Amino acid sequence: MKAEEKKVLKLLKTARGQMDGIIKMVEEDRYCIDISQQLMATAAILNTVNREVLSAHLKFCVNNADTAREREEKVDELIGMLGKIIK
């Protein structure tokens, strides 16, 4: 992985902490809207991480592909991922 590891790990650990908090909120039967807000905040962090990883893929993996065929395969992989994200 070519993404900035420290940044990605920090964000993932933050999301993990938020998930632990959400689980606790559910167990405590907290207000639905409060839970939903925390879920959206966690999803936003995960989207940021995904954007970082995919950006690194484009900047490094695609640009540094050894052959035109390999570059095309990596671009196709990225297009496939974007299709899943956008759906």
Contacts in CASP RR format, 6 or more apart in sequence:
PFRMAT RR
TARGET T0000
AUTHOR 0000-0000-0000
METHOD contacts of the structure
MODEL  1
MKAEEKKVLKLLKTARGQMDGIIKMVEEDRYCIDISQQLMATAAILNTVN
REVLSAHLKFCVNNADTAREREEKVDELIGMLGKIIK
1 8 0 8 1.000
1 53 0 8 1.000
1 56 0 8 1.000
2 56 0 8 1.000
2 57 0 8 1.000
2 59 0 8 1.000
2 60 0 8 1.000
2 61 0 8 1.000
3 52 0 8 1.000
3 53 0 8 1.000
3 55 0 8 1.000
3 56 0 8 1.000
3 57 0 8 1.000
4 52 0 8 1.000
4 56 0 8 1.000
7 52 0 8 1.000
8 49 0 8 1.000
8 52 0 8 1.000
8 53 0 8 1.000
11 45 0 8 1.000
11 48 0 8 1.000
11 49 0 8 1.000
11 52 0 8 1.000
12 49 0 8 1.000
14 45 0 8 1.000
15 42 0 8 1.000
15 45 0 8 1.000
15 46 0 8 1.000
15 49 0 8 1.000
18 38 0 8 1.000
18 41 0 8 1.000
18 42 0 8 1.000
18 45 0 8 1.000
19 42 0 8 1.000
21 38 0 8 1.000
22 35 0 8 1.000
22 38 0 8 1.000
22 39 0 8 1.000
22 42 0 8 1.000
25 34 0 8 1.000
25 35 0 8 1.000
25 38 0 8 1.000
26 35 0 8 1.000
50 85 0 8 1.000
54 78 0 8 1.000
54 81 0 8 1.000
54 82 0 8 1.000
57 74 0 8 1.000
57 77 0 8 1.000
57 78 0 8 1.000
58 78 0 8 1.000
61 74 0 8 1.000
62 71 0 8 1.000
62 74 0 8 1.000
62 75 0 8 1.000
62 78 0 8 1.000
65 71 0 8 1.000
65 73 0 8 1.000
65 74 0 8 1.000
END
